[in-house]
Amino acid sequence: MISLIVSIFNPPELTANFVSWATELLVNERFEVILICDGDIHRETRSLLRKARASNRCFRHVFRDESKGYGVASNQAVRHASGDILVFLDSDTFPKRGSIRILATHLQEHQETGIVQGLLLYPQNMRVQSAGHVFGPFFNRHALTGRRANQAIVHKPMQRQALTSAFYAVRRLEFLAMGGFDEFYLNSHEGMEFALKMHLGGRSCDYQPRAIAYHLQGGSRRHVFIDERQQLARFWTLWGSKINRDLDHLLAAQLTPQQRRRKFLRVNASSNRAWKDTLDFLNITSDEVATTRELGRRIVLQDTLVPEIGRQKSPILFVTDHFAHVAENRLWFETRPHADDLVLDCHGNAVTVSEILS
């Protein structure tokens, strides 16, 4: 049996949409759905969960009087679950039909796999929200965020160091044996850290893009203030020395031999201070011509680059926190039709400017 684990602490409207979506999934498939109300004060929420239980016995609800966060609530929900496979879902995540079964089947067919995550898409624009986590020097990001869903790199199954529990599956006995989620964290890092521990313990963390879900990201708890500073400090203190910089490898998987042979003019717009090491790893040659004033933010090229740079025949390489930061420069690029201009970002995206603007 498969048990879906869903922590509820969000506006009743979102809960209603999730329950409706889950009810539709249960028409053709049977899952146990554990809905744990993590101290949600909305009376409508409790009424919705009771009605879901009354309409379909696959739903089970657990009510907590006080909110203690995602980790505490999820661990408690697991103790009520009877399935041998747990699928963790955020309440703002809406899996496509058949995708939950794909994750469960992957675990059944790959005994070396500890956790498997599907492809998460933004429902607002159908672009990638998460293809697992990718790590740089003292930071992690959701991999390939913002890419079009039809890109080859998005549909390539890969192993990751960590995954997001917004949509991943794990065997119940292994989850319990590892002690579940670390309850020190509060609505941040719990699921990702658990997957990292699984990876460091020798179990594979697999990204399986055939399983697809739509994720609002942050919709379930965005009305709650979350201060991540202490949580980030704890995470990197515990695990920083054990994490590999797989950002470089993800970028390398997307570059063509022609791109590696070119010499670029480089524009630095990123808060990541270690791009030189990444470019050396990728064997990309570049000369820096500009650094933006506000690193890690949107780039306005007219107040960053002199006209002579735009007239150069050499391709330009932009290193950014996210490729969307260069996207709002259409006029500048239309006066510089150069198909070889390239953007690398901290989410592991290697994209041409032509792709960004198309």
Buried (B, 14 or more C-beta within 10 A) or exposed (E): EBBBBBBBBBBBEBBBBBBEBBBEBBEEEEBBBBBBBBBBEBEEBBEBBEEBBEEBEBBBBBBBEEBBBBBBBBBBBBEBBEBBBBBBBBBBBBBBEBBBBBBBBBBEEEEEBBBBBBBBBBBEEEBBBBBBBBBBBEBBBBBBBBBBBEBEBBEEEBEBBBBBBBBBBBBBEBBBEBEBBBBBBBBBBBBBBBBBBBBBEEBBBBBBBBBBBBBBBBBBBBEEEEEEEEBBEBBBEEBEEEBEBBBBBBBBEBBEEEBEEBEBBBBBBBEBEBBEBBBEBBEBBBEBBBEBEEBBBBBBBEEBBEEEBBEEEBBBBBBBBBBBBBBEBEEBBEEBEBEBBBBBBBBBBBBBBBBBEE
